[in-house]
């Protein structure tokens, strides 16, 4: 109860501001329509109109919820109008990209920690890669891959991996280096090999860092998959829904796709968090 | 005694090259440690007592002189599992149980599963932690964690136990208790123990041989062979013999160190 009341208060405030903003932003259109028809609008009629337009500048919350409900529960999931269908397209690219990005990130981190040349050479490139706007590089990745015959899921997954490998590299390097000098000395007193130090000390010690990175990485993966759908004129996926919505002025469609993406992202982060809790608990690292 | 010494250092030097010029961590150190000795190294910070222990363990390389451990170089001795090392902090892995932590060296050294289990059971009894094998480190007090780390060092049955201020971070009551237990453990296992400490009473209470060191350059100023009997109850610390040795240690520390 104690946590629920403040949360509900904040949500109520956001919804109230949203409704007020919808009146403000959509009023002009309502007045223009009334003027064209030669009628006067009462305040209540104006408000009612701003909350129920077909193509509002800012759709009211209930319109977005209704659209979300209609396009998830109301449509068959094989339908091109179903958000579940589009969500799955984006989600599959996200998960594949997340997998590639995580694997690549861990491999790079292992290399960086164990090889001085890699430490000096790879990290600056990894950082540079993240300073390039993804919107600029996404079309190039898709065009280049298309020219060598790679189409469909993979190009989007690569863009997704491009965004998600970085937090994993940074987190894993930090995690693999987290054992202090004393713990490394202890391993030396056992004459442990580099492999034994890695499997028995560095890797387990890096787990809390890895999961923190994975939470950032999985959200970045989803952004990458959506961005991968935008510049290519894709007709399937949450990104495609946003794009076609903006072509045809279907603001409600854009907003419902946005919310669908946010819900998917929250769910993904939540799942990673759950795996984190279970894993660390089984390792005895959570109290 | 006709037996060969366990640890023998002759004119040992160790100089660290730093940005501020060379630092003489050890200079002209001569010391012989026989089998079954309990040797304490005592001195102010920077006197090289920890460095000397690390040289014995092969964690640092001497830059001059000679040192042998069981008649071998420290590196070879380490590979022959000549010693167990106990650090200042317990350093138990939080993701392993107490038993899992004690198994760590055994896994690395390739002991069989069954052997691991029986060794863990043995050493847990030795340090009075029987029944705590399935606990995680955070469930144990600081003193118990340090005992677990001693068990870990004993697990592969090395003849030498090197301890670097193992009780430094514990309060005095726990420390007294662990000192008593350590003496009992030493009597039962007949190990050779090298023990670094800051505390004069601790050094005198535990040792058969007290090595007093002083800094800049790190060197040995006095080696005291304790006349105290092997059997030592805690109240031996109030006897004249005990106080006399403590006094000599204090004198040695004062002589080697200018308090300016």
Boltz contact constraints between the chains, C-beta under 6 A:
constraints:
  - contact:
      token1: [A, 182]
      token2: [B, 87]
      max_distance: 6.0
  - contact:
      token1: [A, 182]
      token2: [B, 91]
      max_distance: 6.0
  - contact:
      token1: [A, 183]
      token2: [B, 91]
      max_distance: 6.0
  - contact:
      token1: [A, 185]
      token2: [B, 59]
      max_distance: 6.0
  - contact:
      token1: [A, 186]
      token2: [B, 91]
      max_distance: 6.0
  - contact:
      token1: [A, 189]
      token2: [B, 57]
      max_distance: 6.0
  - contact:
      token1: [A, 189]
      token2: [B, 85]
      max_distance: 6.0
  - contact:
      token1: [A, 190]
      token2: [B, 105]
      max_distance: 6.0
  - contact:
      token1: [A, 190]
      token2: [B, 108]
      max_distance: 6.0
  - contact:
      token1: [A, 191]
      token2: [B, 78]
      max_distance: 6.0
  - contact:
      token1: [A, 191]
      token2: [B, 79]
      max_distance: 6.0
  - contact:
      token1: [A, 192]
      token2: [B, 108]
      max_distance: 6.0
  - contact:
      token1: [A, 196]
      token2: [B, 108]
      max_distance: 6.0
  - contact:
      token1: [A, 204]
      token2: [B, 95]
      max_distance: 6.0
  - contact:
      token1: [A, 283]
      token2: [B, 95]
      max_distance: 6.0
  - contact:
      token1: [A, 284]
      token2: [B, 95]
      max_distance: 6.0
  - contact:
      token1: [A, 284]
      token2: [B, 136]
      max_distance: 6.0
  - contact:
      token1: [A, 285]
      token2: [B, 94]
      max_distance: 6.0
  - contact:
      token1: [A, 285]
      token2: [B, 95]
      max_distance: 6.0
